[in-house]
Amino acid sequence: MTSRIDISHLDHPPLEDIKKMLEDAKKRGRPPFHGYEPDLETIRRVAKKVDSKNIVIIGHGGSVTTFKGLLGSAGRDLLKERTFHIIDTVDPRYVSNILSRTSPEDTWVIAVSKSGNTLTVLEVLSVFHGYPTIAVTQSGDGTLGKLAVEKGWEMAEVPEEIGGRFSGGTASTLLPAAILGVDVDSYLKGMNEAHDWALKGEEILNLCGAFYMKERWGKRTLFIPVYSKGLSAFNDLVTQLMHETLAKGRKGLTTLCFEGPECQHHTNQRILDGPEDVASLFITVNGNGEEVRWDSDVNFKGRKLSGIGGYDLGKAMESESRGVKGSMDELDVPWAEISLPGEDEENIGFYVGMWHYIAYYSALLRGVNPFDQPAVEKAKEIALDKRLS
């Protein structure tokens, strides 16, 4: 796997303490998500039982964001006669709509909650009476696990030590991925390679350090245009990893992660002509495409359409990102780029694993705990009190 990182446009006089902070981050060794070995035998056994045309996945945040990315990337070529419904809300109209289009005879339900005590998951699960169900949760005293035992549901366990947003290599992601038909082995190979690369090499550390320095100099907004329809399906995951992992104690970056080139038609105006608090990270994918060619003399900006072409859509996509980079250079907007060689399952796994470490190292550089989310938990407590009051 070859992934290129370019931070040459993030040049800035280094802060004195950054080198030591990078070295200390690397010395910590493996975080919990690195090196975890999922129980693929159980995952595949349970996945084989799901033979329905509809699959309803109930979960929130990190429990479903990685799979949502797989569904929108690798899943584009795999979805044929099956429909996946992801319920990550308690919106009554949305849930009722899915309930009206499914039945226990043609649908399996997969409820995902690491703790087993996510109230919104339990609330939605309660309306799918009589549906064959799989519980994806950690073993222990969680309510979802107890329900699975009481009801005789299938179960797939997730590890206690790995938080939801880092669960791309656990049953939370791998079970629905196996049902979808994703090449799980290739996906995990790419993820593990990214983890090893980030731990042993300097590229990811230097990238995180450069953006940390930019934040210290007032660039507190990170704009991430993703020039790939498939990889942009992971934008929610990227945003969650960055916000929940390092935005604590009034530190951290506001992350704006959008699909390019579509975001050029809305957010470029903010980035290039709004407040000067932005640094950017481009995500691009190498590749060719269909040839652009016209058999027409219709005029386009002073040229005949027949004279525009002779290149493929891959070059068109690259040119779009280069246009934005050129504008940023003219306006002194700092940017970096990560370029991937493709979008198959192995490259997708690499992309997910890379973001695990970008978020992890970025939190360590800011001196915050990478694995908690105190503000999120407080809001959950208040929401529960409101239900019961």
Steps between C-alpha positions, in 0.01 A plus 500: 500500500635842410342809649658838439486779756603850395539760776727733305229767486468502880845653551527696821775577749484197735406544862778404737306229676348328196784257431501364855121473502511295181766273644303452823187415303682231308657350814159422648479192279184342372161646589219247570366499142842402359557126495150395600405165344126462439323165525449459127377144537202611709441805283483288185284235667244755612512687168411184308170478688382831360319403183234770479461773240490774766754569773422761761800624697426696816787695652643843559830679451805278491289186507388561142709777340772270367248260349311792347825583325541144374140496382558817298836392358554125451126446533427684176622196306353241738140607551275301270188345648553610861412827665677632807311739724716680756304649788720744687217716629179486703323718242150348517412560133824344378467194721134453411583518130755217529263301718228531234735365230629199690361198681631215718471272196739698277723687744778448753573764763855566625516707820845645573597649836840448657378550857161345430342796677451751219143608570420619148605163358278319749208734426514437126558128549182483707281577198634210292302233685550146378779581252796259495771695678875503555649689795848645451624598844764428763452216743398597849208671665379713210126506432536400133703193594245398761219542246690279256522224759135537599373502140744242364651740249831448328788704645832634380726645766698823481797578724457729798835668448427638150274803473228521239669748268807273486292183447563459127682173567240350735170317456316834505629556148607156387172315557286725276795524261510121468125494438544768233765287329806713570835321470561525873848347481620761249337781697671391822829455318488862389401623845778307672752627247395859569531445875851356464601776259378772735673349804834424336536790259511877524250608234182498711680650799637782290158567347337520844784716630472742210127552552556534875746780431248664269239486774742667741533780244125551471398252229228334707280379212606193303339478157517150351378475139482132401535457124342157487133407496580179685736630768269794570260243648736502799464875560284446809760262641784747435303781663416287803858380541633854491235665716456236770867406523681832521248782549513522880597754761440780247766347276468330163387571147160562348491250214310567178511180297319512167492323166700663224461645248139562607613697807666749266151628426429596860784479753776637276342842541542471877852355481642739242316821585384459859683519835869417473496221758522205258752233410406231249565130446421368151413132457556378145502164323713409201318356204378543148150490358285535193634722223357848453416559133243690296372484146352848506592853398283661767690789660636474853675814629642588161589145401324229308403201711671278243830660605450418866601148591771246443532443874310282746280573800787417734687801368183709527469408868868572564471835323210600725707448814803669344289804427408535866860443611614771259249743648619413849862560402410844366317588824758338733253242632707207636417155370622141496401195297456128550487306174389135485567261211147359477163429660480122536437341841869500591538869424176576683628317806824694475306826488302413814810382689688814403230721651509299823860609547454857376237554769699312765829686446318832471345448843834409659661812357234710671535317830145363509366147549443350152240252619240689704222740401382665823277764342318232300434289808370801696248576227377138513438531875295815452299338219417203723384730780271681253338171397425402857392841633 
